[in-house]
Amino acid sequence: MITIYEVEKMKDKNKGFSSPPLGGGRVGLQFKQAWNLLKQERLFSSIYIIGTALSITMVMVLSIVYYIRIANIYPEMNRNRMLVVKSATIDKPDGSSSAPLSLVTINACFSDLKSPQAVSIESNGSGNEFFVQLPSGRIQLPVSVRFVDTNYWTVFPFLFKEGVPFTETDVQSGIRTAVISETTAKKIFGSTHVVGQYFSLNFLQYRVTGVVKDPSYAISRTYANIWVPYTLSPDGGDAWDSNLALGLNHVYLLAPSKGSVDAVKKEVEENVRKFSATFPEGHTFSLNGQPDKHWQSIFRFYSNQTPDFTAVLLTHLLIFLILLTIPAISLSGMIDSRMERRLAECGVRRAFGAPNGVILRQIIGENMLFTLLGGVLGLLFSYIILLFARNRIMEMGQTFIDLPVEGTDITFTPGMLLNLPVFGITLVVCVLLNLLAATVPAWKASRKEIVYSLTSKQ
């Protein structure tokens, strides 16, 4: 095996010999030589790093978006043990109907459940516009309102800056009480110390019971400016189907632990089976495979169809692989061309006894440095794209939400962007891209005959 001293002497005599063979564990030297190559071949290095960065940017934008939608993020801190029911379907001899649930259905299928920690109801208030009449009397503030029950605050642990949620008595009696966000409190009252004060919502007086930390519209399932009892929903009437089974409500179930999610789902399915048996002959009630786990619910786009979640996952995996494979092919061609110019170097190293595996690892390691630099740059590019195009990107594919009121701007907290899972995904993508791009050229270079390598042009 050639020694480091001999390598330095050879470098003095032949500047083309830029990377010595590695013995066991000389990773630092390997990256030092890779850094020297980067400085010597600036054009190649720049193109390689920028190409890697652009590829990783697209992957990271998708990764961050899905992380925001799936991970436990305020106020949806219980996503990993939450189940969601968006809608139900009734098949009849003359057709079928599908819509959110009625209170009759919720009472029959969810009220007596033993396994969940909490069951929450949210009434769908879509199609209605809401305005707060400011004290000046000359301006109306457009706001987003959600109609929820008291268990909502257990399923979604909002941080209360002031006060507490409204009570079960408020909900059952239809008393006009409300929880408002910090920003909304400041816009209406000029302060967050407003518990017990009144404000006008669509010209009706509501009493503030609590003020919560602002959620981001990026967490669109729970985003709102104001939360009030679901019994105050202006839609009224609730059930509209002839069987009184379909209505205006969504249901969230919180399992005691991540491992008990399947037990909750099984208990719900049994109640649904019993409820369906009460329907007239020829009528069938179904939740279409719900309740869904949180990650599944974001892919349920239609109220009367059950998604093929396996196909959904495979499709998204294929998209990620395509985003990696296509640029990897181009980068592999660049590396192959570069290796043709370094065959003499490989020949000298093999003549001094360097095994093929050492040369293979050396070449892959050198390109790993370029890929990591491209990964860092790609992560920065992805943050820039999300910063300037966040509203458009986050609204694409959103379901089960009302559109934000005019002027709503999506904001990202540091925890959404700067976290270990995102950095871990970046590292994995870098490794995969490096292996896809560098393995074949490195293998070809290490397998060339020594005589051919030594006589090749540098």
C-alpha positions in Angstrom: 0.0 0.0 0.0 1.3 3.4 -0.9 2.2 5.6 2.1 1.1 9.2 2.7 4.7 10.3 2.5 5.1 8.7 -0.9 1.8 10.3 -2.0 3.0 13.7 -1.1 6.2 13.2 -3.1 4.2 11.9 -6.1 1.9 15.0 -5.9 5.0 17.2 -6.1 6.1 15.4 -9.3 2.7 15.0 -10.8 -0.1 17.5 -9.9 -2.6 15.3 -11.7 -2.3 12.8 -8.8 -4.7 14.5 -6.6 -6.2 11.8 -4.3 -4.1 9.2 -2.4 -5.3 5.8 -1.6 -7.1 5.4 1.6 -6.1 2.9 4.3 -8.5 2.0 7.0 -10.2 4.9 8.6 -8.5 7.9 6.9 -11.9 9.6 6.3 -10.5 13.0 7.1 -7.8 12.7 4.5 -10.4 11.5 2.0 -12.5 14.6 2.4 -9.4 16.8 2.5 -8.4 15.5 -1.0 -12.0 15.9 -2.2 -11.9 19.5 -1.1 -8.6 19.9 -3.1 -10.3 18.4 -6.1 -13.2 20.9 -5.7 -10.8 23.8 -5.8 -8.8 22.3 -8.8 -11.9 21.6 -10.9 -14.1 24.6 -10.1 -16.3 24.5 -13.2 -17.1 20.8 -12.8 -17.6 21.2 -9.0 -19.8 24.2 -9.4 -22.0 22.5 -12.1 -22.2 19.3 -10.0 -23.1 21.1 -6.8 -25.7 23.4 -8.4 -27.3 20.4 -10.3 -27.4 18.5 -7.0 -28.9 21.5 -5.2 -31.7 22.0 -7.8 -32.6 18.3 -7.6 -32.6 18.2 -3.8 -34.6 21.5 -3.7 -37.7 19.9 -5.3 -37.5 16.8 -3.1 -37.1 19.0 0.0 -40.0 21.3 -0.8 -42.2 18.2 -1.1 -40.7 16.8 2.1 -41.2 19.9 4.1 -44.8 20.3 2.9 -45.7 16.8 3.9 -43.8 17.1 7.2 -46.0 20.1 8.0 -49.1 18.2 7.1 -48.3 14.9 8.9 -46.0 15.6 11.8 -47.1 16.6 15.3 -47.1 20.4 15.0 -48.9 23.0 17.2 -51.9 22.9 17.7 -52.2 19.4 16.1 -49.8 17.8 18.6 -51.7 14.5 18.7 -51.7 13.6 15.0 -50.0 10.3 15.6 -52.9 9.0 17.7 -55.8 10.8 16.1 -58.5 9.4 13.9 -60.7 11.4 11.5 -64.2 10.9 10.0 -65.0 13.4 7.3 -68.2 11.9 5.7 -70.5 9.0 5.3 -72.4 7.4 2.4 -75.9 5.9 2.2 -76.5 3.6 -0.7 -80.2 3.3 -1.7 -82.1 1.6 -4.4 -82.5 4.9 -6.3 -78.9 6.0 -5.9 -76.6 7.1 -3.1 -75.9 10.1 -1.0 -72.7 11.2 0.7 -72.0 14.1 3.1 -70.6 14.9 6.5 -72.3 13.3 9.5 -75.5 14.3 11.4 -75.8 14.5 15.1 -78.0 11.4 15.0 -75.2 9.4 13.4 -72.6 10.8 15.8 -74.8 9.8 18.7 -75.4 6.3 17.4 -71.8 5.6 16.3 -69.5 7.6 18.6 -71.3 8.6 21.9 -70.8 5.3 23.7 -67.3 4.5 22.6 -65.1 3.2 25.5 -61.7 3.1 23.8 -61.0 6.7 22.8 -59.7 9.3 25.2 -61.9 12.0 23.6 -64.4 12.3 20.7 -64.8 15.8 19.2 -67.4 17.3 16.9 -66.8 20.1 14.5 -69.7 21.6 12.5 -69.0 22.6 8.9 -69.6 26.3 8.6 -68.3 26.5 4.9 -70.1 28.9 2.6 -70.7 31.5 5.3 -68.9 34.7 5.7 -68.1 36.2 9.1 -67.2 39.7 10.1 -66.3 41.3 13.4 -67.7 44.8 13.9 -64.9 46.8 15.4 -65.6 49.3 18.2 -65.1 52.2 15.9 -68.2 51.1 14.0 -66.8 52.1 10.6 -64.7 48.9 9.9 -65.7 45.2 9.7 -62.9 42.7 10.1 -63.2 39.5 8.0 -62.5 36.4 10.2 -62.4 32.7 9.9 -64.7 30.9 12.4 -64.8 27.3 13.5 -67.8 25.7 15.3 -66.6 23.1 17.8 -67.4 21.3 21.1 -65.5 21.2 24.4 -63.6 18.0 23.6 -62.0 19.9 20.7 -59.6 21.4 23.1 -58.5 18.0 24.3 -58.0 16.6 20.8 -56.2 19.8 19.8 -54.2 21.1 22.8 -54.1 24.8 22.0 -52.0 27.0 24.3 -54.2 29.4 26.2 -52.6 32.7 26.8 -55.6 34.0 28.8 -58.7 32.3 30.1 -60.2 28.9 29.4 -62.4 27.2 26.7 -66.1 27.7 26.8 -68.0 25.1 28.9 -70.3 22.2 28.1 -73.2 24.3 29.4 -72.3 27.0 26.9 -72.4 24.4 24.1 -75.6 22.7 25.1 -77.4 26.0 25.8 -76.2 27.7 22.7 -74.7 30.6 24.8 -72.7 33.0 22.6 -69.2 32.5 24.0 -66.0 32.4 22.0 -62.3 31.6 22.1 -60.2 34.0 20.0 -56.6 34.1 18.7 -54.0 36.5 20.1 -53.8 38.5 16.8 -57.6 38.7 16.6 -57.8 39.9 20.2 -55.3 42.7 19.5 -57.1 43.8 16.3 -60.5 44.0 18.2 -59.5 45.2 21.6 -55.9 46.3 21.3 -54.8 43.8 24.0 -54.9 40.1 24.8 -56.3 40.7 28.4 -59.9 40.5 27.2 -61.5 37.5 29.0 -65.1 38.5 29.9 -65.3 41.2 27.3 -67.8 41.2 24.4 -67.4 41.7 20.7 -69.8 41.7 17.7 -69.7 38.8 15.2 -72.1 39.2 12.3 -73.9 41.8 14.6 -74.4 39.3 17.4 -72.7 39.7 20.8 -70.2 37.1 22.0 -68.3 36.9 25.3 -64.6 36.0 25.2 -63.7 33.0 27.5 -60.1 32.5 26.3 -57.3 33.7 24.1 -55.0 31.2 22.4 -51.7 31.3 20.7 -52.1 31.9 17.0 -52.2 28.7 14.8 -50.6 28.9 11.3 -52.8 28.5 8.3 -50.3 26.0 7.2 -52.0 23.8 9.8 -55.2 24.3 8.0 -57.4 21.7 9.7 -57.5 23.8 13.0 -56.7 27.3 11.7 -59.2 29.9 12.7 -59.4 33.4 14.2 -62.5 32.6 16.4 -63.9 29.3 17.8 -67.5 29.1 19.1 -69.8 26.3 20.2 -71.0 24.1 17.3 -74.6 24.6 18.4 -74.3 28.2 17.1 -73.5 27.2 13.5 -75.6 29.3 11.2 -76.3 26.4 8.9 -78.8 25.1 11.5 -81.1 22.1 10.9 -78.2 19.6 10.9 -79.6 16.5 9.3 -80.9 16.8 5.8 -81.0 13.3 4.5 -84.3 11.4 4.7 -82.7 8.9 7.1 -81.4 11.7 9.3 -77.9 10.2 8.9 -76.1 12.9 6.9 -75.5 16.4 8.1 -72.9 19.0 8.6 -70.4 17.6 11.1 -66.9 16.1 11.2 -65.6 13.9 14.0 -62.2 13.6 15.5 -61.2 10.7 17.8 -58.2 10.8 20.1 -56.8 7.4 21.1 -55.1 7.0 24.5 -51.9 6.0 22.8 -50.5 5.4 19.3 -50.8 1.7 19.9 -54.5 1.8 20.6 -55.5 3.5 17.4 -56.6 0.2 15.8 -58.7 -0.7 18.8 -60.6 2.6 18.5 -61.1 2.0 14.8 -62.4 -1.5 15.4 -64.9 -0.3 18.0 -66.2 2.4 15.6 -66.6 -0.2 12.8 -68.7 -2.4 15.1 -71.0 0.6 16.0 -71.3 1.5 12.3 -72.3 -2.1 11.5 -75.1 -2.0 14.1 -76.3 1.5 13.0 -76.4 0.4 9.3 -78.6 -2.6 10.4 -81.3 -0.1 11.5 -81.8 1.3 8.0 -84.7 0.1 5.8 -84.2 -2.8 3.5 -82.1 -1.9 0.5 -80.3 0.9 2.4 -76.7 0.7 3.5 -74.8 3.1 5.7 -71.0 3.2 5.4 -68.1 5.4 6.5 -66.1 4.1 3.5 -63.3 2.7 5.6 -63.2 5.6 8.1 -62.1 6.6 10.7 -58.8 7.4 9.0 -55.5 7.9 10.7 -54.5 11.5 10.3 -52.0 10.9 7.5 -54.7 8.9 5.6 -57.3 11.6 6.0 -55.2 14.2 4.1 -55.4 11.9 1.0 -59.2 11.4 1.2 -60.5 13.8 -1.4 -64.0 12.4 -2.1 -66.8 11.7 0.3 -68.1 8.6 -1.4 -64.8 6.8 -2.2 -62.2 5.0 -0.2 -58.6 5.8 -1.4 -56.2 3.0 -2.1 -53.6 4.1 0.4 -51.0 1.6 -0.7 -51.3 3.1 -4.3 -51.1 6.6 -2.8 -47.8 5.8 -1.0 -46.3 4.0 -4.0 -47.2 7.0 -6.2 -45.5 9.5 -3.9 -42.5 7.2 -3.6 -42.3 7.0 -7.4 -42.4 10.8 -7.6 -39.5 11.1 -5.2 -37.5 8.4 -7.0 -38.0 10.2 -10.3 -36.9 13.5 -8.8 -33.7 11.7 -7.7 -33.1 9.4 -10.7 -33.4 11.9 -13.6 -30.7 14.3 -12.2 -28.7 11.3 -11.0 -28.4 10.1 -14.6 -27.1 13.5 -15.7 -24.6 13.7 -12.8 -23.5 10.2 -13.4 -22.5 11.2 -17.0 -20.5 14.1 -15.6 -18.7 11.8 -13.1 -18.0 9.2 -15.8 -16.4 11.8 -18.0 -14.3 13.1 -15.1 -13.2 9.6 -14.2 -11.9 9.0 -17.8 -9.4 11.9 -17.1 -8.3 10.2 -13.8 -7.7 6.7 -15.1 -4.0 7.2 -14.9 -4.3 8.1 -11.2 -6.4 5.0 -10.6 -3.8 2.9 -12.5 -0.9 4.2 -10.3 -2.8 3.5 -7.1 -3.7 0.0 -8.2 -0.1 -0.6 -9.3 0.9 0.2 -5.7 -1.5 -2.4 -4.4 -4.7 -0.4 -3.7 -7.7 -2.9 -3.8 -10.7 -2.1 -6.1 -12.9 -1.6 -3.1 -10.6 1.1 -1.7 -10.7 3.0 -5.0 -14.5 2.6 -5.2 -15.0 4.0 -1.7 -12.6 6.8 -2.4 -14.5 8.0 -5.5 -17.9 7.7 -3.9 -16.6 9.5 -0.8 -15.2 12.4 -3.0 -18.5 12.8 -4.7 -20.3 12.6 -1.3 -18.7 15.9 -0.3 -20.0 17.5 -3.5 -23.4 16.0 -2.8 -23.5 17.2 0.8 -22.6 20.7 -0.3 -25.4 20.5 -2.9 -27.7 19.3 -0.2 -27.0 22.3 2.0 -27.5 24.6 -0.9 -30.7 22.7 -2.0 -32.1 23.0 1.6 -31.5 26.8 1.5 -33.2 27.0 -1.9 -36.2 25.1 -0.6 -36.6 27.5 2.3 -36.4 30.4 -0.1 -39.1 28.9 -2.4 -41.4 28.2 0.6 -40.8 31.7 1.9 -41.8 33.5 -1.4 -44.4 31.0 -2.7 -45.8 29.6 0.6 -49.4 30.5 0.0 -49.6 28.9 -3.4 -47.7 25.8 -2.4 -49.5 25.1 0.8 -53.0 25.6 -0.7 -52.3 23.1 -3.5 -54.1 19.8 -2.6 -55.6 21.1 0.6 -58.9 19.4 1.5 -61.4 19.5 4.4 -60.9 23.2 5.0 -62.5 26.5 4.3 -60.5 28.9 2.2 -58.8 31.6 4.3 -60.3 35.0 4.7 -59.0 37.7 2.5 -55.6 38.9 3.7 -54.7 35.6 5.5 -51.0 34.9 5.0 -49.4 31.5 5.7 -46.6 31.6 8.2 -44.0 29.0 9.2 -42.7 28.6 12.6 -39.0 27.7 13.1 -40.1 24.2 14.2 -41.8 23.5 10.9 -38.6 24.2 8.9 -35.6 23.7 11.2 -36.0 20.2 12.8 -34.2 16.9 12.9 -36.6 15.0 10.6 -36.2 17.6 7.8 -32.4 17.5 8.2 -32.5 13.7 8.3 -34.5 13.6 5.1 -31.9 15.9 3.4 -29.1 13.7 4.5 -30.8 10.5 3.2 -31.6 12.2 -0.1 -28.0 13.3 -0.4 -26.7 9.7 0.2 -29.2 8.2 -2.3 -28.4 10.8 -5.0 -24.7 10.2 -4.5 -25.0 6.4 -4.7 -27.2 6.7 -7.8 -24.9 9.1 -9.5 -21.4 7.9 -8.5 -21.6 4.1 -8.1 -21.6 3.1 -11.8 -18.7 5.4 -12.8 -16.7 4.5 -9.7 -17.2 0.8 -10.4 -16.2 1.1 -14.0 -13.0 3.1 -13.1 -12.0 0.6 -10.5 -12.4 -2.4 -12.9 -10.3 -1.0 -15.7 -7.1 -3.0 -16.5 -4.0 -1.5 -14.9 -2.1 -1.3 -18.2 -5.0 0.5 -19.8 -5.3 3.0 -16.9 -1.6 3.8 -16.9 -1.5 4.5 -20.6 -4.6 6.6 -20.7 -4.3 10.4 -21.2 -4.7 12.6 -18.2 
